[in-house]
Amino acid sequence: MVGDLHTGRTGCMGTLSFNGNKIITTGGGGALITDDEALARKAKHLTTTAKQSHPWLFLHDEVGFNYRLPNINAALGCGQLEQLNEYVDAKRALALRYQEWIDTFVDVAFFSEPTGMRSNYWLNALLLENREVRDEFLQYTNDAGVMTRPMWTPMHTLPMYQNCHRDDLTTAQAIEARLVNVPSSVLR
Ligand SMILES: *Cc1c(COP(=O)(O)O)cnc(C)c1O
């Protein structure tokens, strides 16, 4: 949250992911959120094959998509939504434990929420000194059965996107060399 504005509410439409690794998951898929009724109707139309409503004819008036979230998956999400506050509390409690521990090291930084914002601490991340330390940390923890991971490979370095237009990404690249994600499950 930024002040009292939830993530996804800053523009005219927000997208939420319910991918398997998220704080709430329906297995896959996600949701669009908007308070613009016309946009909502348009999105609904496009995501349900752009079929005009008619008692029997199959008339599609635009290029549409079959992006429905099946009821079974939606039910999973609804069940979890009721527990979202508890999940966030558990995530925040875990983050605090990481933070307190990390604060005892001078050369490791913990990604904490900026002032005036409230993070759900979906995934906790540490910033280590350099790539060598990062690699050592990944090796040590994974050898010990602790599932730590490097940052996702920046998309502009993947073979199929290498020639795409891009901005200056030196900060992203510098962080990529030093960042590790640490286990962040909700414990119940
Ligand atoms: C959530 C997530 C995805 C999936 O996002 P969708 O918007 O649901 O496709 C992919 N990669 C990473 C690293 C993610 O955290």
The ligand as a Gaussian input file, in Angstrom:
#p B3LYP/6-31G(d) Opt

LIG

0 1
 C        4.228000     -13.698000     -10.606000
 C        5.317000     -13.969000     -11.445000
 C        5.083000     -14.385000     -12.743000
 C        3.712000     -14.612000     -13.310000
 O        3.037000     -13.422000     -13.474000
 P        1.681000     -13.402000     -14.276000
 O        1.409000     -11.943000     -14.372000
 O        0.661000     -14.122000     -13.449000
 O        1.939000     -14.061000     -15.567000
 C        6.168000     -14.618000     -13.540000
 N        7.423000     -14.438000     -13.071000
 C        7.660000     -14.037000     -11.818000
 C        9.061000     -13.870000     -11.376000
 C        6.635000     -13.797000     -10.956000
 O        6.909000     -13.433000      -9.700000

